[in-house]
Amino acid sequence: MTNPLILPFMEWARRLRFPTLFKLTAAAFAVSVLWPFDPIPFIDEIVLGLGTLLLANWKQRKPPPLPGQGREPPR
């Protein structure tokens, strides 16, 4: 069940690309770990949601084709 208080934030974060999403997740995690009290409400849930989005956006890239394979030169 989604939390209606953090749903708009997660919808916004879903549109971010990988480097920005990683930086935002790392910053939220650091805030959650370094401060003993919760300076931002639901920071733990936000970190878990951002981590889920981060893993969902993590794609393996195809290795570059070896020389002599792939496209043929134009004739």
C-alpha positions, 0 to 999 in steps of 0.5 A, spaced: 500 500 500 502 506 498 503 512 502 499 518 500 504 523 503 510 521 499 506 519 493 507 525 489 515 525 491 515 518 488 512 520 482 517 526 481 523 522 482 520 516 477 522 521 472 529 522 474 535 519 470 540 515 473 545 519 476 541 524 479 537 519 482 543 516 485 545 522 488 538 524 491 538 517 494 545 517 497 543 524 500 537 522 503 540 515 506 546 520 509 541 524 512 537 518 515 543 515 518 547 521 520 542 524 524 539 520 530 532 524 530 528 524 523 529 531 521 524 530 515 518 526 516 518 519 513 525 519 511 526 512 511 520 510 507 523 515 502 530 512 502 527 505 501 522 508 495 528 511 492 532 505 492 527 501 489 527 506 483 534 506 483 534 499 482 529 499 477 533 504 473 539 500 473 540 497 466 546 493 464 549 495 457 551 491 451 558 490 450 561 494 444 561 489 438 568 486 436 572 488 430 569 485 424 562 484 427 556 488 427 555 492 421 558 492 414 561 498 411 557 501 406 558 499 399 
